[in-house]
Amino acid sequence: MTRPILIVGAGPAGLMAAEILAAAGHGVAIHDSMPSPARKFLMAGRGGLNLTHSEPLDRFITRYGAARPFLDPLIRAFTPTALRDWCHGLGVETFVGSSGRVFPKSFKASTLLRAWLLRLNGLGVTLHTRHRWTGWAADGAVTFDTPNGPLCVTPAATLLALGGASWPRLGSDGGWAPLLAAHGVPLAPFRPSNSGFDVAWSAGFLERAEGEPLKRIALTVKDRTVPGELVVTRTGLEGGALYALSAPLRDMIEREGRAIVHLDLKPDLTLSQVQNKLARTPPADSLANKLRKGLTLGPPMGALIREFAGEVDLGRSTSLAALVKALPVPLTGQRGLDRAISSAGGIKLSALDANLMLTALPGTFACGEMLDWEAPTGGYLLQGCYATAVAAAEGMKRFLAAR
């Protein structure tokens, strides 16, 4: 009897690889430590599942930073258009939002997952839950802890799709790292990505502003500017504009102890336009009234400006305009892995061959967030996971055919 392919991890990367391999006629068994599959995928979809992005492919691929040379051919082999076509094949229609992001029309991850699991079941894929991977036995068998005791499996090949180290309560806890390190697989340390940052707010500011959104702003770090929104939290700031810059900000804080970002509270106006509008407000008006009447900026913008104005004379329209257009906000730290959307680090890309097989462990492949790449939110994370899964599945097919 032909031994099945073993996939460890039932997130989107593992499920995608399972579909490709099963459709090619291979027997596939998925083992996952959680009680049900794709828990992080479902959590990410609660606010509307952002599948991918519609921007031109050449620009899309720039979002992967240092991992671009690795991911470029993989994403060109499984493009955002291919991902949308795959969704449509499951009966899940997609649409492009005003931001260019791509969502299912239902906005729900659960609808897509149900259709996907039905397809996998029809292809003969078996799913085993509450099976925590524990490494390898002396004879090379893959080992698990299960509710019924230890289990050993000797597969035709193994794909590891265990995720990174963010949101550990959903299964991606990075606990696999010591198992691979013990077998000579080179790893990069885990670091948070797409997470909030710490700001040393004053108690008075928090009383006024905690939980308040900062809408239609732009955030600049050195020569990079990202539009979006932020939310004031008790410990700092959260939001898409920060997530898009989390990698350079994290690196800056690690190197220098802090990072300064500049907030443009009125990015649709030039500095001179802001100055002219403020100059037309009554001199006796309070800061809050000047911002509201002159620039239609409501709370908590006045409190935010006061928080970082220092000795600046806020009664002068030129000084106030400069702060509206470039308010310096010092970030003192980054939120940890337990609160990060994703993680950097994991298996170094140099540990893989062209088939995404671990060179230190012939017959064992890896994909998804286990690999050392990162991307901002906006559909780039899921697209990268799917593309690496497709590449690993195709690599496994070639590996097995050659044997």
C-alpha positions as CSV (number, residue, x, y, z in Angstrom):
1,M,0.0,0.0,0.0
2,T,1.3,3.5,-0.9
3,R,2.2,5.6,2.1
4,P,0.3,8.9,2.3
5,I,1.8,12.3,2.3
6,L,1.8,13.8,5.8
7,I,0.9,17.5,6.3
8,V,1.5,19.0,9.8
9,G,-0.7,22.0,10.2
10,A,-4.3,22.7,9.1
11,G,-4.0,26.4,8.4
12,P,-4.5,27.9,4.9
13,A,-1.0,26.9,3.7
14,G,-1.5,23.3,4.8
15,L,-5.0,23.0,3.4
16,M,-3.9,24.5,0.0
17,A,-1.0,22.1,-0.3
18,A,-3.3,19.2,0.6
19,E,-5.7,20.1,-2.1
20,I,-3.0,20.2,-4.8
21,L,-1.5,17.0,-3.8
22,A,-4.8,15.1,-3.4
23,A,-6.0,16.4,-6.7
24,A,-2.8,14.9,-8.3
25,G,-3.8,11.5,-6.9
26,H,-1.7,11.3,-3.7
27,G,-3.2,10.1,-0.5
28,V,-2.9,13.0,2.1
29,A,-3.4,13.1,5.8
30,I,-3.4,16.4,7.8
31,H,-2.5,16.5,11.5
32,D,-3.2,19.6,13.6
33,S,-2.8,20.3,17.3
34,M,-6.0,22.3,17.6
35,P,-9.5,20.9,18.0
36,S,-10.6,22.3,14.6
37,P,-8.7,23.5,11.5
38,A,-7.7,27.0,10.4
39,R,-8.4,28.8,13.7
40,K,-6.2,31.8,13.0
41,F,-7.7,32.0,9.5
42,L,-11.2,32.2,10.9
43,M,-10.1,34.8,13.5
44,A,-8.5,37.0,10.8
45,G,-11.7,36.8,8.9
46,R,-14.0,38.1,11.7
47,G,-13.6,41.7,10.4
48,G,-13.8,40.7,6.8
49,L,-11.4,38.2,5.2
50,N,-8.8,40.1,3.3
51,L,-7.6,37.5,0.8
52,T,-5.2,39.4,-1.4
53,H,-4.8,42.8,-3.1
54,S,-5.7,44.0,-6.6
55,E,-2.7,46.3,-7.3
56,P,-0.4,45.6,-10.3
57,L,1.7,42.5,-9.7
58,D,5.0,44.3,-10.1
59,R,4.1,46.7,-7.3
60,F,2.4,43.9,-5.2
61,I,5.7,42.0,-5.1
62,T,7.6,44.9,-3.7
63,R,5.6,44.5,-0.4
64,Y,7.7,41.6,0.7
65,G,10.9,43.5,1.4
66,A,14.0,41.5,2.0
67,A,12.2,38.2,1.0
68,R,11.2,39.6,-2.4
69,P,13.8,37.6,-4.4
70,F,12.5,34.4,-2.8
71,L,8.8,35.2,-3.1
72,D,8.8,36.8,-6.5
73,P,8.7,33.6,-8.6
74,L,6.4,31.9,-6.2
75,I,3.8,34.7,-6.4
76,R,4.1,34.9,-10.2
77,A,3.4,31.2,-10.3
78,F,0.3,31.7,-8.1
79,T,-0.9,35.2,-8.5
80,P,-3.7,37.2,-6.8
81,T,-5.8,36.6,-9.9
82,A,-5.2,32.8,-9.5
83,L,-6.2,33.1,-5.9
84,R,-9.5,34.8,-6.8
85,D,-10.2,32.2,-9.5
86,W,-9.6,29.5,-6.9
87,C,-12.1,31.1,-4.6
88,H,-14.6,31.4,-7.4
89,G,-14.1,27.6,-8.0
90,L,-15.3,27.0,-4.5
91,G,-18.4,29.0,-5.2
92,V,-17.1,32.0,-3.2
93,E,-17.3,35.2,-5.2
94,T,-14.9,38.0,-4.4
95,F,-14.8,41.8,-4.9
96,V,-12.3,44.6,-4.8
97,G,-12.8,47.2,-2.0
98,S,-12.2,50.9,-2.3
99,S,-8.7,50.4,-0.8
100,G,-7.8,47.8,-3.5
101,R,-8.1,44.9,-1.1
102,V,-9.9,41.8,-2.2
103,F,-12.6,40.2,0.0
104,P,-15.2,37.4,-0.3
105,K,-18.6,39.0,-1.0
106,S,-19.8,37.4,2.2
107,F,-16.9,38.9,4.1
108,K,-16.7,35.6,6.0
109,A,-13.9,33.2,6.3
110,S,-16.2,30.5,7.6
111,T,-18.1,30.4,4.3
112,L,-14.9,29.8,2.3
113,L,-13.6,27.3,4.9
114,R,-16.7,25.2,4.8
115,A,-16.6,24.9,1.0
116,W,-12.9,24.1,1.1
117,L,-13.2,21.4,3.7
118,L,-16.0,19.8,1.7
119,R,-13.7,19.8,-1.4
120,L,-10.8,18.2,0.6
121,N,-13.1,15.6,2.0
122,G,-14.3,14.7,-1.6
123,L,-10.6,14.4,-2.6
124,G,-10.1,11.8,0.2
125,V,-8.0,14.1,2.4
126,T,-8.1,13.0,6.1
127,L,-7.9,15.5,8.9
128,H,-6.7,14.5,12.4
129,T,-7.2,17.1,15.1
130,R,-5.6,17.3,18.6
131,H,-2.5,15.8,17.2
132,R,0.6,17.8,18.4
133,W,3.7,17.2,16.4
134,T,6.6,16.1,18.6
135,G,9.4,15.4,16.1
136,W,10.8,12.2,14.8
137,A,11.4,8.7,16.2
138,A,14.8,7.0,15.9
139,D,13.7,5.2,12.8
140,G,12.6,8.5,11.1
141,A,8.9,8.1,11.7
142,V,7.0,11.4,12.4
143,T,5.7,11.4,16.0
144,F,2.6,13.0,17.6
145,D,1.0,13.3,21.0
146,T,-2.7,12.5,20.6
147,P,-5.7,12.0,22.9
148,N,-5.1,8.3,22.5
149,G,-1.4,8.4,23.3
150,P,1.8,8.7,21.2
151,L,1.4,8.1,17.5
152,C,4.2,7.3,14.9
153,V,3.6,7.9,11.1
154,T,5.9,6.9,8.3
155,P,4.8,9.0,5.3
156,A,6.0,9.2,1.7
157,A,7.0,12.8,2.4
158,T,6.2,15.4,5.0
159,L,5.1,19.0,4.7
160,L,5.4,21.3,7.7
161,A,2.9,24.1,7.7
162,L,2.7,25.0,11.4
163,G,2.6,28.8,11.1
164,G,4.8,31.3,12.9
165,A,4.7,32.5,16.5
166,S,1.9,35.1,16.7
167,W,-1.5,34.5,18.3
168,P,-0.2,31.4,20.1
169,R,-3.6,30.7,21.6
170,L,-4.8,29.8,18.1
171,G,-2.1,27.3,17.5
172,S,0.8,29.2,16.0
173,D,3.1,29.2,19.0
174,G,6.4,28.5,17.4
175,G,6.9,25.4,19.5
176,W,8.3,23.6,16.5
177,A,11.5,25.7,16.4
178,P,13.5,23.6,18.9
179,L,12.6,20.4,17.1
180,L,14.0,21.7,13.8
181,A,17.0,23.4,15.4
182,A,18.0,20.0,16.9
183,H,18.2,18.6,13.4
184,G,20.4,21.3,12.1
185,V,17.8,23.5,10.4
186,P,19.0,27.2,10.6
187,L,16.4,29.5,12.2
188,A,16.0,33.2,12.6
189,P,14.6,34.4,15.9
190,F,10.9,35.2,16.0
191,R,9.9,38.9,16.1
192,P,6.5,40.5,16.1
193,S,5.2,41.9,12.8
194,N,2.1,43.9,12.0
195,S,1.6,44.8,15.6
196,G,1.0,48.0,17.6
197,F,3.6,50.1,19.2
198,D,4.1,51.6,22.7
199,V,3.7,55.3,23.4
200,A,4.3,56.9,26.8
201,W,1.0,58.7,27.0
202,S,0.3,61.1,29.9
203,A,-2.6,60.1,32.2
204,G,-4.5,63.2,31.2
205,F,-4.3,62.4,27.5
206,L,-5.5,58.8,28.1
207,E,-8.5,60.1,30.0
208,R,-9.5,62.1,26.9
209,A,-8.4,59.9,24.1
210,E,-8.1,56.2,24.9
211,G,-10.0,54.2,22.4
212,E,-10.4,57.1,20.0
213,P,-9.7,56.6,16.3
214,L,-7.4,58.9,14.3
215,K,-9.0,58.8,10.9
216,R,-7.7,59.9,7.5
217,I,-4.2,60.5,8.7
218,A,-0.8,59.7,7.1
219,L,2.2,58.4,8.9
220,T,5.8,59.0,7.8
221,V,9.0,57.3,8.8
222,K,12.1,58.8,7.1
223,D,11.2,58.7,3.4
224,R,8.1,56.4,3.6
225,T,4.6,57.7,4.0
226,V,1.5,55.5,4.5
227,P,-2.1,56.8,4.7
228,G,-4.6,55.1,6.9
229,E,-6.1,55.1,10.3
230,L,-4.8,54.5,13.9
231,V,-6.5,53.9,17.2
232,V,-5.2,55.3,20.6
233,T,-4.8,52.4,23.1
234,R,-3.8,52.5,26.7
235,T,-0.3,51.5,25.8
236,G,0.2,53.2,22.5
237,L,-1.1,53.1,18.9
238,E,-2.6,50.3,16.7
239,G,-3.7,50.4,13.1
240,G,-3.0,49.6,9.5
241,A,-0.8,52.6,8.9
242,L,1.6,51.4,11.6
243,Y,1.4,47.8,10.5
244,A,2.6,48.7,7.0
245,L,5.7,50.1,8.6
246,S,6.2,47.7,11.4
247,A,9.3,46.1,10.0
248,P,11.4,49.3,9.7
249,L,10.0,50.7,13.0
250,R,10.8,47.4,14.8
251,D,14.3,47.5,13.4
252,M,14.8,51.1,14.4
253,I,13.6,50.5,18.0
254,E,15.9,47.5,18.3
255,R,18.8,49.6,17.0
256,E,18.2,53.0,18.6
257,G,15.8,52.3,21.6
258,R,13.0,54.3,20.0
259,A,11.5,55.5,16.7
260,I,10.0,58.8,15.8
261,V,7.0,58.8,13.5
262,H,5.4,61.9,12.1
263,L,1.6,62.1,11.8
264,D,0.0,64.2,9.1
265,L,-3.4,65.0,10.6
266,K,-4.6,66.6,7.3
267,P,-2.9,64.8,4.4
268,D,-5.3,66.2,1.8
269,L,-4.1,69.7,2.4
270,T,-0.6,71.3,1.9
271,L,1.2,73.0,4.7
272,S,0.4,76.5,3.3
273,Q,-3.3,75.6,2.9
274,V,-3.4,74.4,6.5
275,Q,-1.7,77.6,7.7
276,N,-4.1,79.8,5.7
277,K,-7.2,78.0,7.1
278,L,-5.9,78.3,10.7
279,A,-5.0,82.0,10.2
280,R,-8.7,82.7,9.4
281,T,-10.0,81.4,12.7
282,P,-10.7,83.9,15.5
283,P,-7.5,84.5,17.5
284,A,-9.4,84.0,20.8
285,D,-10.6,80.6,19.8
286,S,-9.3,77.6,21.8
287,L,-7.1,75.0,20.1
288,A,-10.0,72.6,19.8
289,N,-12.1,75.3,18.1
290,K,-9.3,76.3,15.8
291,L,-8.9,72.7,14.6
292,R,-12.6,72.1,14.3
293,K,-13.5,75.4,12.5
294,G,-10.5,75.7,10.4
295,L,-9.7,72.1,9.5
296,T,-12.8,70.1,10.6
297,L,-10.5,68.1,13.0
298,G,-12.5,66.9,16.0
299,P,-11.4,65.3,19.2
300,P,-8.8,63.9,20.1
301,M,-6.6,65.9,17.7
302,G,-6.2,68.9,19.9
303,A,-5.2,66.7,22.9
304,L,-2.8,64.7,20.6
305,I,-1.1,67.9,19.5
306,R,-0.7,69.2,23.0
307,E,0.8,65.9,24.0
308,F,3.8,66.4,21.8
309,A,3.9,70.1,21.1
310,G,6.6,70.8,23.7
311,E,7.4,74.5,24.0
312,V,5.8,75.4,20.6
313,D,3.4,78.4,20.7
314,L,0.2,76.9,19.6
315,G,-1.4,80.3,19.2
316,R,0.7,80.9,16.1
317,S,-0.9,79.5,13.0
318,T,2.5,78.8,11.4
319,S,3.6,76.7,14.4
320,L,0.3,74.9,14.7
321,A,0.2,74.2,11.0
322,A,3.6,72.6,11.1
323,L,2.4,70.3,13.9
324,V,-0.8,69.4,12.1
325,K,1.3,68.4,9.0
326,A,4.1,66.6,10.9
327,L,3.4,65.8,14.5
328,P,6.4,63.9,16.0
329,V,5.3,60.9,18.0
330,P,8.0,58.8,19.8
331,L,7.5,55.1,19.8
332,T,9.2,53.4,22.8
333,G,8.6,49.7,22.0
334,Q,6.6,47.2,20.0
335,R,3.8,44.9,21.3
336,G,4.8,41.3,21.8
337,L,4.2,38.2,19.7
338,D,1.0,37.4,21.6
339,R,-0.6,40.5,20.2
340,A,1.0,40.6,16.8
341,I,-1.0,39.8,13.6
342,S,2.0,37.9,12.2
343,S,5.7,37.2,13.0
344,A,9.0,37.5,11.3
345,G,11.7,34.9,11.8
346,G,11.5,31.1,11.5
347,I,13.1,28.8,9.0
348,K,15.8,30.7,7.1
349,L,15.2,30.7,3.4
350,S,18.7,29.4,2.8
351,A,17.6,26.2,4.6
352,L,15.4,25.3,1.6
353,D,16.1,23.9,-1.8
354,A,14.3,24.9,-5.0
355,N,11.4,22.5,-4.1
356,L,11.0,24.1,-0.6
357,M,12.5,21.0,0.9
358,L,14.7,21.3,4.0
359,T,18.2,20.4,2.9
360,A,19.0,19.1,6.4
361,L,15.9,16.8,6.4
362,P,15.4,15.2,2.9
363,G,11.8,14.4,2.3
364,T,10.6,17.2,4.7
365,F,9.2,20.4,3.2
366,A,8.0,23.7,4.7
367,C,5.8,26.5,3.7
368,G,3.7,29.5,5.0
369,E,4.5,31.6,8.0
370,M,7.1,29.0,9.3
371,L,9.5,30.6,6.8
372,D,11.4,33.8,7.5
373,W,9.5,36.3,5.5
374,E,7.0,39.0,6.5
375,A,4.6,41.3,4.7
376,P,2.1,44.1,5.7
377,T,-1.6,43.5,6.1
378,G,-3.7,44.1,3.1
379,G,-3.8,40.7,1.6
380,Y,-0.1,40.2,1.2
381,L,0.2,37.7,4.2
382,L,-2.4,35.3,2.9
383,Q,-1.1,35.5,-0.7
384,G,2.4,34.7,0.5
385,C,1.1,31.7,2.5
386,Y,-0.9,30.4,-0.4
387,A,2.0,30.9,-2.9
388,T,4.5,29.1,-0.7
389,A,2.0,26.2,-0.2
390,V,1.5,25.8,-3.9
391,A,5.3,25.9,-4.5
392,A,5.9,23.3,-1.8
393,A,3.1,21.0,-3.1
394,E,4.6,21.2,-6.6
395,G,8.0,20.5,-5.2
396,M,6.8,17.5,-3.3
397,K,5.2,16.2,-6.5
398,R,8.6,16.5,-8.3
399,F,10.4,14.9,-5.4
400,L,8.1,11.9,-5.3
401,A,8.1,11.4,-9.0
402,A,11.9,11.4,-9.1
403,R,11.9,8.6,-6.4
